[in-house]
Amino acid sequence: MIEPPLITFDDDQYMYVYESVESLSMSVEWPFVDEVVGAYDARGFPLRLDVVNEVVTVDIGVASILDHHRMRALADQFFRLWTYTAAPDPTLATDQYIQELLRRYRVAKIRRRKRKSATQ
């Protein structure tokens, strides 16, 4: 079972948070579903986004393999390139990491433009 909130990352390293499967399905337009490079539920389970009859569907990813390192890398890119806020400590346990990730996302000051590099 998928546990909200749901976290997605697009191919521009931007992070989005959705409060339900329905809100994610309605927000991600079906022609652009392939631009989502990572999607996770509140427990860190990877999600699979598919298109059925021009509607985005969401399910637990292949074999429900946990890939927390990838999720953390995507989150780090988002915070580094799009915000003035530091990413959560990558050594936190997954449940603590996700809670801190969501907290920082809600309070992050977003940049007007994406940083070109990590040294800017």
CORBEL-V950655 format. One record per residue. N is the residue number from 1. SS is DSSP state (2 for helix, 1 for strand, 0 for the rest). PHI is phi in whole degrees, -180 to 180 (* if undefined). BURIAL is I if it has 16 or more other C-alpha atoms within 10 Angstrom, else O. Layout:
BEGIN
((N SS PHI BURIAL) (N SS PHI BURIAL))
END
This chain:
BEGIN
((1 0 * O) (2 0 -82 I) (3 0 -112 O) (4 0 -71 O) (5 0 -73 I) (6 1 -108 I) (7 1 -119 I) (8 1 -126 I) (9 1 -129 I) (10 1 -101 I) (11 0 -73 O) (12 0 -104 O) (13 0 66 I) (14 0 -93 I) (15 1 -109 I) (16 1 -130 O) (17 1 -124 I) (18 1 -123 I) (19 0 -85 O) (20 0 -157 O) (21 2 -61 I) (22 2 -63 O) (23 2 -67 O) (24 2 -65 I) (25 2 -59 I) (26 2 -79 O) (27 2 -84 O) (28 0 -86 I) (29 0 -74 O) (30 2 -57 I) (31 2 -69 O) (32 2 -109 O) (33 2 -61 I) (34 2 -73 O) (35 2 -82 O) (36 1 -83 I) (37 1 -98 O) (38 1 -163 I) (39 1 -145 I) (40 1 -143 I) (41 0 -94 I) (42 0 -66 I) (43 0 -96 I) (44 0 93 I) (45 1 -71 I) (46 1 -68 I) (47 1 -111 I) (48 1 -111 I) (49 1 -105 I) (50 1 -125 I) (51 1 -118 I) (52 1 -128 O) (53 0 53 O) (54 0 64 O) (55 1 -123 O) (56 1 -78 I) (57 1 -112 I) (58 1 -127 I) (59 1 -146 O) (60 1 -63 I) (61 0 -65 O) (62 2 -52 O) (63 2 56 O) (64 2 52 O) (65 0 -70 O) (66 1 -80 O) (67 0 -130 O) (68 2 -66 I) (69 2 -64 O) (70 2 -66 O) (71 2 -60 I) (72 2 -66 I) (73 2 -65 O) (74 2 -65 I) (75 2 -64 I) (76 2 -61 I) (77 2 -60 I) (78 2 -58 I) (79 2 -64 I) (80 2 -69 I) (81 2 -93 I) (82 2 -117 I) (83 1 -132 I) (84 0 -100 O) (85 0 -106 I) (86 0 -75 O) (87 0 -69 I) (88 0 -62 I) (89 0 -62 O) (90 0 -68 O) (91 0 -87 O) (92 0 -65 O) (93 0 -60 O) (94 2 -55 I) (95 2 -64 O) (96 2 -68 O) (97 2 -61 I) (98 2 -65 I) (99 2 -60 O) (100 2 -69 I) (101 2 -59 I) (102 2 -66 I) (103 2 -63 O) (104 2 -67 I) (105 2 -60 I) (106 2 -67 O) (107 2 -107 O) (108 0 -64 I) (109 0 -88 O) (110 1 -83 O) (111 0 -72 O) (112 0 -70 O) (113 0 -133 O) (114 0 -67 O) (115 0 -65 O) (116 0 -79 O) (117 0 -154 O) (118 0 -74 O) (119 0 -94 O) (120 0 -73 O))
END
